[in-house]
Amino acid sequence: MPVQVWISILELASFSSLIALGFFIVLRGADLFMFALGPLAMFAAMFGSYQTIKQGWPLPIAILVGVLISVVLSSLTEVSVVRPIHLRTGGEENPSIIAVVAILFALEQLAGWLFGRAPLPGQQLWSARFDIGDAVITGQTAILLVVTLICFIGIWWWMKATPSGRMLRAVGDNEQAARMIGVPVNRIRLMAFALAGLLAGIAGTIFAAKAGVSFVSGLQWSLAGFLAVIVGGLGSVWAPLAGALIVAGLQTASIYYFGQSVQVYLTFILAFAFFAFRPQGIFQNKVRI
């Protein structure tokens, strides 16, 4: 395949892996699929673009506020929705998932009402251009790749070397046992949701400059991250990145060789294969408590 196709694979994988990393953190810290991460990424991206284009805000301020809104909304989801349901149902997962899916669609409609239903162009953070033979790497792509690497290294170090990171793993492995040994479970769960919101806000803001963003982008972005974490598994912080590279490689290569319609079928086959034969993903989680 041409070098430009490989660059496209890295772009898509970097974006979806950041969303998947958010899924991973919430799954490890709260044992819940946070399906609203895609809409949170969309909301942050639309906020930044809308405030810059329509309201004349300075770009750095618009982006910062958009990302902070994503963090706040994700945290509020845990405190005001997931936590009460979790307590009432004794930790049953399905009611919380249903509530999170409802939030997904509510955020999409709220974004359409606030920012309009027409797609908005993302804002370029760096307009540089690097030529590699016949291929081109834009400054925005370079930022996405570097930020993705920094986020994965940072989360890997945090979970491995810090007390709060180890407590997050303990809560995800066995919440009741974690409570018994004095782990502040509610604080750790809130931290997981806040970090996931931060990753989603960053990912959506950067990626929107390439693909644009609309109020309906959230569901597609959630599915991209969900599939990446399903393929990668939960056994390593790097698993979402591995899963994202596999999914992005399959999708991009299938479009290049066979067209858009085949890409949909191949993605479905990949998802079915993992659900049926490898539901734990490539990297299997090991319980420590």
MARVOFI-960870 format. One record per residue (C-alpha): residue number from 1; residue in three letters; x, y, z. Coordinates in Angstrom, 1 decimal, decimal comma, always signed. Example, Ala and Ser with C-alpha at 12.3 -4.5 7.8 and 13.67 -1.06 7.14 Angstrom:
BEGIN
rec resi->1	resn->ala	c1->+12,3	c2->-4,5	c3->+7,8 .
rec resi->2	resn->ser	c1->+13,7	c2->-1,1	c3->+7,1 .
***
This chain:
BEGIN
rec resi->1	resn->met	c1->+0,0	c2->+0,0	c3->+0,0 .
rec resi->2	resn->pro	c1->+1,2	c2->+3,6	c3->-0,6 .
rec resi->3	resn->val	c1->+2,8	c2->+5,4	c3->+2,3 .
rec resi->4	resn->gln	c1->-0,2	c2->+7,8	c3->+2,4 .
rec resi->5	resn->val	c1->-2,5	c2->+4,9	c3->+3,2 .
rec resi->6	resn->trp	c1->-0,3	c2->+3,9	c3->+6,1 .
rec resi->7	resn->ile	c1->-0,4	c2->+7,4	c3->+7,4 .
rec resi->8	resn->ser	c1->-4,2	c2->+7,3	c3->+7,2 .
rec resi->9	resn->ile	c1->-4,2	c2->+4,1	c3->+9,2 .
rec resi->10	resn->leu	c1->-2,0	c2->+5,7	c3->+11,9 .
rec resi->11	resn->glu	c1->-4,4	c2->+8,8	c3->+12,0 .
rec resi->12	resn->leu	c1->-7,5	c2->+6,7	c3->+12,5 .
rec resi->13	resn->ala	c1->-5,8	c2->+4,3	c3->+14,9 .
rec resi->14	resn->ser	c1->-4,5	c2->+7,2	c3->+17,0 .
rec resi->15	resn->phe	c1->-7,9	c2->+8,8	c3->+17,3 .
rec resi->16	resn->ser	c1->-9,8	c2->+5,6	c3->+18,0 .
rec resi->17	resn->ser	c1->-7,2	c2->+4,3	c3->+20,5 .
rec resi->18	resn->leu	c1->-7,6	c2->+7,5	c3->+22,6 .
rec resi->19	resn->ile	c1->-11,4	c2->+6,8	c3->+22,8 .
rec resi->20	resn->ala	c1->-10,6	c2->+3,2	c3->+23,5 .
rec resi->21	resn->leu	c1->-8,2	c2->+4,1	c3->+26,2 .
rec resi->22	resn->gly	c1->-11,0	c2->+6,0	c3->+27,9 .
rec resi->23	resn->phe	c1->-13,1	c2->+2,9	c3->+27,6 .
rec resi->24	resn->phe	c1->-10,3	c2->+0,9	c3->+29,1 .
rec resi->25	resn->ile	c1->-9,8	c2->+3,2	c3->+32,1 .
rec resi->26	resn->val	c1->-13,5	c2->+3,2	c3->+33,0 .
rec resi->27	resn->leu	c1->-13,7	c2->-0,5	c3->+32,5 .
rec resi->28	resn->arg	c1->-10,7	c2->-1,1	c3->+34,8 .
rec resi->29	resn->gly	c1->-12,0	c2->+1,4	c3->+37,4 .
rec resi->30	resn->ala	c1->-15,7	c2->+1,0	c3->+37,3 .
rec resi->31	resn->asp	c1->-16,4	c2->-2,2	c3->+35,3 .
rec resi->32	resn->leu	c1->-18,7	c2->-0,3	c3->+32,9 .
rec resi->33	resn->phe	c1->-18,7	c2->+0,5	c3->+29,2 .
rec resi->34	resn->met	c1->-18,8	c2->+4,3	c3->+29,0 .
rec resi->35	resn->phe	c1->-20,6	c2->+4,6	c3->+25,7 .
rec resi->36	resn->ala	c1->-21,0	c2->+8,4	c3->+26,0 .
rec resi->37	resn->leu	c1->-17,3	c2->+9,0	c3->+25,3 .
rec resi->38	resn->gly	c1->-17,8	c2->+9,4	c3->+21,6 .
rec resi->39	resn->pro	c1->-20,5	c2->+12,1	c3->+22,2 .
rec resi->40	resn->leu	c1->-18,2	c2->+13,8	c3->+24,7 .
rec resi->41	resn->ala	c1->-15,4	c2->+13,9	c3->+22,1 .
rec resi->42	resn->met	c1->-18,0	c2->+15,3	c3->+19,6 .
rec resi->43	resn->phe	c1->-19,2	c2->+17,9	c3->+22,1 .
rec resi->44	resn->ala	c1->-15,7	c2->+19,2	c3->+22,9 .
rec resi->45	resn->ala	c1->-14,9	c2->+19,4	c3->+19,2 .
rec resi->46	resn->met	c1->-18,1	c2->+21,2	c3->+18,3 .
rec resi->47	resn->phe	c1->-17,8	c2->+23,6	c3->+21,2 .
rec resi->48	resn->gly	c1->-14,2	c2->+24,6	c3->+20,2 .
rec resi->49	resn->ser	c1->-15,1	c2->+25,0	c3->+16,5 .
rec resi->50	resn->tyr	c1->-18,4	c2->+26,9	c3->+17,2 .
rec resi->51	resn->gln	c1->-16,8	c2->+29,3	c3->+19,7 .
rec resi->52	resn->thr	c1->-13,9	c2->+30,0	c3->+17,4 .
rec resi->53	resn->ile	c1->-15,9	c2->+30,4	c3->+14,2 .
rec resi->54	resn->lys	c1->-19,1	c2->+31,9	c3->+15,4 .
rec resi->55	resn->gln	c1->-18,2	c2->+33,7	c3->+18,6 .
rec resi->56	resn->gly	c1->-14,6	c2->+34,8	c3->+17,8 .
rec resi->57	resn->trp	c1->-13,0	c2->+33,1	c3->+20,8 .
rec resi->58	resn->pro	c1->-9,2	c2->+32,6	c3->+20,7 .
rec resi->59	resn->leu	c1->-8,6	c2->+29,1	c3->+19,6 .
rec resi->60	resn->pro	c1->-6,5	c2->+27,9	c3->+22,6 .
rec resi->61	resn->ile	c1->-9,2	c2->+29,1	c3->+25,0 .
rec resi->62	resn->ala	c1->-12,0	c2->+27,5	c3->+23,0 .
rec resi->63	resn->ile	c1->-10,2	c2->+24,2	c3->+22,9 .
rec resi->64	resn->leu	c1->-9,3	c2->+24,3	c3->+26,6 .
rec resi->65	resn->val	c1->-12,9	c2->+25,1	c3->+27,7 .
rec resi->66	resn->gly	c1->-14,3	c2->+22,4	c3->+25,3 .
rec resi->67	resn->val	c1->-12,0	c2->+19,7	c3->+26,8 .
rec resi->68	resn->leu	c1->-12,8	c2->+20,9	c3->+30,4 .
rec resi->69	resn->ile	c1->-16,5	c2->+20,6	c3->+29,5 .
rec resi->70	resn->ser	c1->-15,9	c2->+17,0	c3->+28,4 .
rec resi->71	resn->val	c1->-14,2	c2->+16,3	c3->+31,8 .
rec resi->72	resn->val	c1->-17,0	c2->+17,9	c3->+33,7 .
rec resi->73	resn->leu	c1->-19,8	c2->+16,1	c3->+31,8 .
rec resi->74	resn->ser	c1->-18,1	c2->+12,7	c3->+32,2 .
rec resi->75	resn->ser	c1->-17,6	c2->+13,3	c3->+35,9 .
rec resi->76	resn->leu	c1->-21,3	c2->+14,4	c3->+36,3 .
rec resi->77	resn->thr	c1->-22,3	c2->+11,2	c3->+34,5 .
rec resi->78	resn->glu	c1->-20,6	c2->+9,2	c3->+37,2 .
rec resi->79	resn->val	c1->-21,8	c2->+11,2	c3->+40,2 .
rec resi->80	resn->ser	c1->-25,4	c2->+12,0	c3->+39,2 .
rec resi->81	resn->val	c1->-26,3	c2->+9,0	c3->+37,0 .
rec resi->82	resn->val	c1->-24,1	c2->+5,9	c3->+37,2 .
rec resi->83	resn->arg	c1->-23,3	c2->+6,1	c3->+41,0 .
rec resi->84	resn->pro	c1->-26,9	c2->+6,3	c3->+42,2 .
rec resi->85	resn->ile	c1->-28,0	c2->+3,5	c3->+39,8 .
rec resi->86	resn->his	c1->-24,9	c2->+1,4	c3->+40,9 .
rec resi->87	resn->leu	c1->-25,9	c2->+1,8	c3->+44,6 .
rec resi->88	resn->arg	c1->-29,6	c2->+1,1	c3->+44,0 .
rec resi->89	resn->thr	c1->-29,0	c2->-2,1	c3->+41,9 .
rec resi->90	resn->gly	c1->-26,2	c2->-3,5	c3->+44,0 .
rec resi->91	resn->gly	c1->-23,6	c2->-3,0	c3->+41,2 .
rec resi->92	resn->glu	c1->-25,7	c2->-4,6	c3->+38,4 .
rec resi->93	resn->glu	c1->-24,2	c2->-3,4	c3->+35,1 .
rec resi->94	resn->asn	c1->-27,1	c2->-3,3	c3->+32,6 .
rec resi->95	resn->pro	c1->-29,1	c2->-0,4	c3->+34,2 .
rec resi->96	resn->ser	c1->-26,0	c2->+1,7	c3->+34,2 .
rec resi->97	resn->ile	c1->-25,2	c2->+0,9	c3->+30,6 .
rec resi->98	resn->ile	c1->-28,8	c2->+1,8	c3->+29,5 .
rec resi->99	resn->ala	c1->-28,5	c2->+5,1	c3->+31,4 .
rec resi->100	resn->val	c1->-25,1	c2->+5,9	c3->+29,7 .
rec resi->101	resn->val	c1->-26,6	c2->+5,1	c3->+26,2 .
rec resi->102	resn->ala	c1->-29,4	c2->+7,5	c3->+27,0 .
rec resi->103	resn->ile	c1->-26,8	c2->+10,1	c3->+27,9 .
rec resi->104	resn->leu	c1->-25,1	c2->+9,4	c3->+24,5 .
rec resi->105	resn->phe	c1->-28,2	c2->+10,4	c3->+22,6 .
rec resi->106	resn->ala	c1->-29,1	c2->+13,3	c3->+24,9 .
rec resi->107	resn->leu	c1->-25,6	c2->+14,8	c3->+24,3 .
rec resi->108	resn->glu	c1->-26,0	c2->+14,5	c3->+20,5 .
rec resi->109	resn->gln	c1->-29,4	c2->+16,3	c3->+20,6 .
rec resi->110	resn->leu	c1->-28,0	c2->+18,9	c3->+23,0 .
rec resi->111	resn->ala	c1->-25,0	c2->+19,6	c3->+20,7 .
rec resi->112	resn->gly	c1->-27,4	c2->+19,9	c3->+17,7 .
rec resi->113	resn->trp	c1->-29,5	c2->+22,4	c3->+19,6 .
rec resi->114	resn->leu	c1->-26,5	c2->+24,5	c3->+20,9 .
rec resi->115	resn->phe	c1->-24,2	c2->+24,4	c3->+17,9 .
rec resi->116	resn->gly	c1->-26,5	c2->+23,7	c3->+14,9 .
rec resi->117	resn->arg	c1->-27,1	c2->+20,5	c3->+12,9 .
rec resi->118	resn->ala	c1->-24,7	c2->+21,5	c3->+10,1 .
rec resi->119	resn->pro	c1->-21,2	c2->+19,9	c3->+10,2 .
rec resi->120	resn->leu	c1->-18,5	c2->+22,2	c3->+11,5 .
rec resi->121	resn->pro	c1->-14,9	c2->+22,2	c3->+10,3 .
rec resi->122	resn->gly	c1->-12,3	c2->+21,3	c3->+13,0 .
rec resi->123	resn->gln	c1->-9,7	c2->+23,9	c3->+13,9 .
rec resi->124	resn->gln	c1->-6,1	c2->+23,4	c3->+12,8 .
rec resi->125	resn->leu	c1->-3,7	c2->+23,5	c3->+15,7 .
rec resi->126	resn->trp	c1->-0,6	c2->+23,5	c3->+13,5 .
rec resi->127	resn->ser	c1->-0,7	c2->+24,1	c3->+9,7 .
rec resi->128	resn->ala	c1->+2,8	c2->+22,7	c3->+8,9 .
rec resi->129	resn->arg	c1->+3,3	c2->+20,1	c3->+6,2 .
rec resi->130	resn->phe	c1->+5,9	c2->+17,4	c3->+5,9 .
rec resi->131	resn->asp	c1->+6,6	c2->+15,7	c3->+2,6 .
rec resi->132	resn->ile	c1->+7,7	c2->+12,0	c3->+2,7 .
rec resi->133	resn->gly	c1->+8,2	c2->+11,1	c3->-0,9 .
rec resi->134	resn->asp	c1->+4,7	c2->+11,2	c3->-2,4 .
rec resi->135	resn->ala	c1->+3,1	c2->+11,2	c3->+1,0 .
rec resi->136	resn->val	c1->+2,2	c2->+14,1	c3->+3,2 .
rec resi->137	resn->ile	c1->+2,1	c2->+14,4	c3->+7,0 .
rec resi->138	resn->thr	c1->+0,2	c2->+17,5	c3->+8,2 .
rec resi->139	resn->gly	c1->+1,1	c2->+19,3	c3->+11,4 .
rec resi->140	resn->gln	c1->-2,3	c2->+18,2	c3->+12,7 .
rec resi->141	resn->thr	c1->-1,5	c2->+14,6	c3->+12,1 .
rec resi->142	resn->ala	c1->+1,9	c2->+15,0	c3->+13,8 .
rec resi->143	resn->ile	c1->+0,1	c2->+16,5	c3->+16,9 .
rec resi->144	resn->leu	c1->-2,3	c2->+13,6	c3->+16,9 .
rec resi->145	resn->leu	c1->+0,4	c2->+10,9	c3->+16,8 .
rec resi->146	resn->val	c1->+2,5	c2->+12,6	c3->+19,5 .
rec resi->147	resn->val	c1->-0,4	c2->+13,3	c3->+21,8 .
rec resi->148	resn->thr	c1->-1,5	c2->+9,7	c3->+21,5 .
rec resi->149	resn->leu	c1->+1,9	c2->+8,4	c3->+22,4 .
rec resi->150	resn->ile	c1->+2,2	c2->+10,8	c3->+25,3 .
rec resi->151	resn->cys	c1->-1,3	c2->+9,8	c3->+26,6 .
rec resi->152	resn->phe	c1->-0,5	c2->+6,1	c3->+26,5 .
rec resi->153	resn->ile	c1->+2,9	c2->+6,4	c3->+28,1 .
rec resi->154	resn->gly	c1->+1,4	c2->+8,7	c3->+30,8 .
rec resi->155	resn->ile	c1->-1,5	c2->+6,4	c3->+31,6 .
rec resi->156	resn->trp	c1->+0,8	c2->+3,3	c3->+31,6 .
rec resi->157	resn->trp	c1->+3,2	c2->+5,0	c3->+34,0 .
rec resi->158	resn->trp	c1->+0,3	c2->+6,2	c3->+36,2 .
rec resi->159	resn->met	c1->-1,3	c2->+2,8	c3->+36,5 .
rec resi->160	resn->lys	c1->+2,0	c2->+1,1	c3->+37,1 .
rec resi->161	resn->ala	c1->+3,8	c2->+3,5	c3->+39,4 .
rec resi->162	resn->thr	c1->+1,3	c2->+5,5	c3->+41,4 .
rec resi->163	resn->pro	c1->-0,9	c2->+4,5	c3->+44,3 .
rec resi->164	resn->ser	c1->-4,1	c2->+5,9	c3->+42,7 .
rec resi->165	resn->gly	c1->-3,3	c2->+3,9	c3->+39,5 .
rec resi->166	resn->arg	c1->-2,9	c2->+0,7	c3->+41,4 .
rec resi->167	resn->met	c1->-6,1	c2->+1,4	c3->+43,3 .
rec resi->168	resn->leu	c1->-7,9	c2->+1,9	c3->+40,0 .
rec resi->169	resn->arg	c1->-6,8	c2->-1,6	c3->+39,0 .
rec resi->170	resn->ala	c1->-7,9	c2->-3,0	c3->+42,4 .
rec resi->171	resn->val	c1->-11,4	c2->-1,5	c3->+42,1 .
rec resi->172	resn->gly	c1->-11,9	c2->-2,9	c3->+38,6 .
rec resi->173	resn->asp	c1->-10,7	c2->-6,3	c3->+39,7 .
rec resi->174	resn->asn	c1->-12,9	c2->-6,6	c3->+42,7 .
rec resi->175	resn->glu	c1->-14,8	c2->-3,6	c3->+44,1 .
rec resi->176	resn->gln	c1->-16,0	c2->-5,3	c3->+47,3 .
rec resi->177	resn->ala	c1->-12,5	c2->-6,5	c3->+48,2 .
rec resi->178	resn->ala	c1->-11,1	c2->-3,0	c3->+47,4 .
rec resi->179	resn->arg	c1->-13,6	c2->-1,5	c3->+49,8 .
rec resi->180	resn->met	c1->-12,6	c2->-3,9	c3->+52,5 .
rec resi->181	resn->ile	c1->-9,0	c2->-3,0	c3->+52,3 .
rec resi->182	resn->gly	c1->-9,8	c2->+0,7	c3->+52,5 .
rec resi->183	resn->val	c1->-9,6	c2->+1,8	c3->+48,9 .
rec resi->184	resn->pro	c1->-11,7	c2->+5,0	c3->+48,3 .
rec resi->185	resn->val	c1->-13,9	c2->+3,4	c3->+45,6 .
rec resi->186	resn->asn	c1->-16,1	c2->+6,4	c3->+44,9 .
rec resi->187	resn->arg	c1->-13,1	c2->+8,7	c3->+44,4 .
rec resi->188	resn->ile	c1->-11,3	c2->+6,2	c3->+42,2 .
rec resi->189	resn->arg	c1->-14,4	c2->+5,7	c3->+40,0 .
rec resi->190	resn->leu	c1->-14,8	c2->+9,4	c3->+39,7 .
rec resi->191	resn->met	c1->-11,2	c2->+9,8	c3->+38,7 .
rec resi->192	resn->ala	c1->-11,7	c2->+7,1	c3->+36,0 .
rec resi->193	resn->phe	c1->-14,6	c2->+8,9	c3->+34,5 .
rec resi->194	resn->ala	c1->-12,8	c2->+12,3	c3->+34,6 .
rec resi->195	resn->leu	c1->-9,7	c2->+10,8	c3->+32,9 .
rec resi->196	resn->ala	c1->-11,8	c2->+9,2	c3->+30,2 .
rec resi->197	resn->gly	c1->-13,6	c2->+12,5	c3->+29,6 .
rec resi->198	resn->leu	c1->-10,2	c2->+14,2	c3->+29,3 .
rec resi->199	resn->leu	c1->-9,0	c2->+11,7	c3->+26,7 .
rec resi->200	resn->ala	c1->-12,3	c2->+12,0	c3->+24,8 .
rec resi->201	resn->gly	c1->-12,1	c2->+15,8	c3->+24,7 .
rec resi->202	resn->ile	c1->-8,5	c2->+15,8	c3->+23,5 .
rec resi->203	resn->ala	c1->-9,2	c2->+13,1	c3->+20,8 .
rec resi->204	resn->gly	c1->-12,3	c2->+14,8	c3->+19,4 .
rec resi->205	resn->thr	c1->-10,7	c2->+18,2	c3->+19,3 .
rec resi->206	resn->ile	c1->-7,6	c2->+17,1	c3->+17,4 .
rec resi->207	resn->phe	c1->-9,3	c2->+14,6	c3->+15,1 .
rec resi->208	resn->ala	c1->-12,1	c2->+17,0	c3->+14,1 .
rec resi->209	resn->ala	c1->-9,5	c2->+19,1	c3->+12,2 .
rec resi->210	resn->lys	c1->-9,1	c2->+16,2	c3->+9,7 .
rec resi->211	resn->ala	c1->-12,6	c2->+14,9	c3->+9,5 .
rec resi->212	resn->gly	c1->-14,9	c2->+17,7	c3->+10,6 .
rec resi->213	resn->val	c1->-17,6	c2->+17,1	c3->+13,2 .
rec resi->214	resn->ser	c1->-21,3	c2->+17,2	c3->+13,5 .
rec resi->215	resn->phe	c1->-23,8	c2->+16,4	c3->+16,2 .
rec resi->216	resn->val	c1->-24,2	c2->+12,8	c3->+15,0 .
rec resi->217	resn->ser	c1->-20,5	c2->+12,0	c3->+15,0 .
rec resi->218	resn->gly	c1->-20,6	c2->+10,8	c3->+18,6 .
rec resi->219	resn->leu	c1->-22,1	c2->+7,4	c3->+18,0 .
rec resi->220	resn->gln	c1->-19,7	c2->+6,6	c3->+15,2 .
rec resi->221	resn->trp	c1->-16,8	c2->+7,7	c3->+17,4 .
rec resi->222	resn->ser	c1->-18,0	c2->+5,6	c3->+20,3 .
rec resi->223	resn->leu	c1->-18,3	c2->+2,5	c3->+18,1 .
rec resi->224	resn->ala	c1->-14,7	c2->+3,1	c3->+16,8 .
rec resi->225	resn->gly	c1->-13,3	c2->+3,1	c3->+20,4 .
rec resi->226	resn->phe	c1->-15,6	c2->+0,2	c3->+21,5 .
rec resi->227	resn->leu	c1->-14,4	c2->-2,0	c3->+18,7 .
rec resi->228	resn->ala	c1->-10,7	c2->-1,2	c3->+19,4 .
rec resi->229	resn->val	c1->-11,0	c2->-2,1	c3->+23,1 .
rec resi->230	resn->ile	c1->-12,9	c2->-5,3	c3->+22,2 .
rec resi->231	resn->val	c1->-10,2	c2->-6,4	c3->+19,9 .
rec resi->232	resn->gly	c1->-7,3	c2->-5,3	c3->+22,1 .
rec resi->233	resn->gly	c1->-8,7	c2->-6,5	c3->+25,4 .
rec resi->234	resn->leu	c1->-8,1	c2->-5,3	c3->+28,9 .
rec resi->235	resn->gly	c1->-4,9	c2->-7,1	c3->+29,9 .
rec resi->236	resn->ser	c1->-2,6	c2->-4,1	c3->+29,1 .
rec resi->237	resn->val	c1->-2,8	c2->-0,3	c3->+28,9 .
rec resi->238	resn->trp	c1->-1,4	c2->-0,8	c3->+25,3 .
rec resi->239	resn->ala	c1->-4,2	c2->-3,2	c3->+24,4 .
rec resi->240	resn->pro	c1->-6,5	c2->-0,4	c3->+23,1 .
rec resi->241	resn->leu	c1->-3,7	c2->+0,9	c3->+20,8 .
rec resi->242	resn->ala	c1->-3,1	c2->-2,6	c3->+19,4 .
rec resi->243	resn->gly	c1->-6,8	c2->-3,1	c3->+18,8 .
rec resi->244	resn->ala	c1->-7,1	c2->+0,3	c3->+17,2 .
rec resi->245	resn->leu	c1->-4,2	c2->-0,5	c3->+14,8 .
rec resi->246	resn->ile	c1->-5,8	c2->-3,7	c3->+13,8 .
rec resi->247	resn->val	c1->-9,2	c2->-2,2	c3->+13,2 .
rec resi->248	resn->ala	c1->-7,9	c2->+0,9	c3->+11,4 .
rec resi->249	resn->gly	c1->-5,6	c2->-1,3	c3->+9,3 .
rec resi->250	resn->leu	c1->-8,5	c2->-3,5	c3->+8,2 .
rec resi->251	resn->gln	c1->-10,9	c2->-0,7	c3->+7,6 .
rec resi->252	resn->thr	c1->-8,5	c2->+1,5	c3->+5,6 .
rec resi->253	resn->ala	c1->-7,0	c2->-1,3	c3->+3,6 .
rec resi->254	resn->ser	c1->-10,4	c2->-2,6	c3->+2,7 .
rec resi->255	resn->ile	c1->-11,5	c2->+0,8	c3->+1,5 .
rec resi->256	resn->tyr	c1->-8,3	c2->+1,2	c3->-0,5 .
rec resi->257	resn->tyr	c1->-8,6	c2->-2,2	c3->-2,2 .
rec resi->258	resn->phe	c1->-12,3	c2->-2,9	c3->-2,3 .
rec resi->259	resn->gly	c1->-14,3	c2->+0,2	c3->-1,6 .
rec resi->260	resn->gln	c1->-16,5	c2->+1,5	c3->+1,3 .
rec resi->261	resn->ser	c1->-19,2	c2->-1,1	c3->+1,1 .
rec resi->262	resn->val	c1->-16,8	c2->-4,0	c3->+1,7 .
rec resi->263	resn->gln	c1->-15,2	c2->-2,2	c3->+4,7 .
rec resi->264	resn->val	c1->-18,5	c2->-2,4	c3->+6,5 .
rec resi->265	resn->tyr	c1->-18,8	c2->-6,1	c3->+6,1 .
rec resi->266	resn->leu	c1->-15,2	c2->-6,8	c3->+7,0 .
rec resi->267	resn->thr	c1->-15,6	c2->-4,7	c3->+10,2 .
rec resi->268	resn->phe	c1->-18,7	c2->-6,7	c3->+11,1 .
rec resi->269	resn->ile	c1->-16,8	c2->-10,0	c3->+10,5 .
rec resi->270	resn->leu	c1->-13,9	c2->-8,9	c3->+12,6 .
rec resi->271	resn->ala	c1->-16,2	c2->-7,9	c3->+15,5 .
rec resi->272	resn->phe	c1->-18,2	c2->-11,2	c3->+15,2 .
rec resi->273	resn->ala	c1->-15,0	c2->-13,2	c3->+15,2 .
rec resi->274	resn->phe	c1->-13,7	c2->-11,6	c3->+18,4 .
rec resi->275	resn->phe	c1->-17,1	c2->-11,8	c3->+20,2 .
rec resi->276	resn->ala	c1->-17,5	c2->-15,5	c3->+19,2 .
rec resi->277	resn->phe	c1->-13,9	c2->-16,8	c3->+19,6 .
rec resi->278	resn->arg	c1->-11,9	c2->-14,3	c3->+21,6 .
rec resi->279	resn->pro	c1->-14,3	c2->-12,2	c3->+23,7 .
rec resi->280	resn->gln	c1->-11,5	c2->-11,3	c3->+26,1 .
rec resi->281	resn->gly	c1->-9,5	c2->-9,6	c3->+23,3 .
rec resi->282	resn->ile	c1->-5,9	c2->-10,1	c3->+22,4 .
rec resi->283	resn->phe	c1->-4,6	c2->-9,1	c3->+25,9 .
rec resi->284	resn->gln	c1->-6,6	c2->-10,9	c3->+28,6 .
rec resi->285	resn->asn	c1->-7,1	c2->-9,2	c3->+31,9 .
rec resi->286	resn->lys	c1->-5,6	c2->-11,0	c3->+35,0 .
rec resi->287	resn->val	c1->-7,4	c2->-10,5	c3->+38,3 .
rec resi->288	resn->arg	c1->-5,1	c2->-9,4	c3->+41,1 .
rec resi->289	resn->ile	c1->-7,5	c2->-9,4	c3->+44,1 .
***
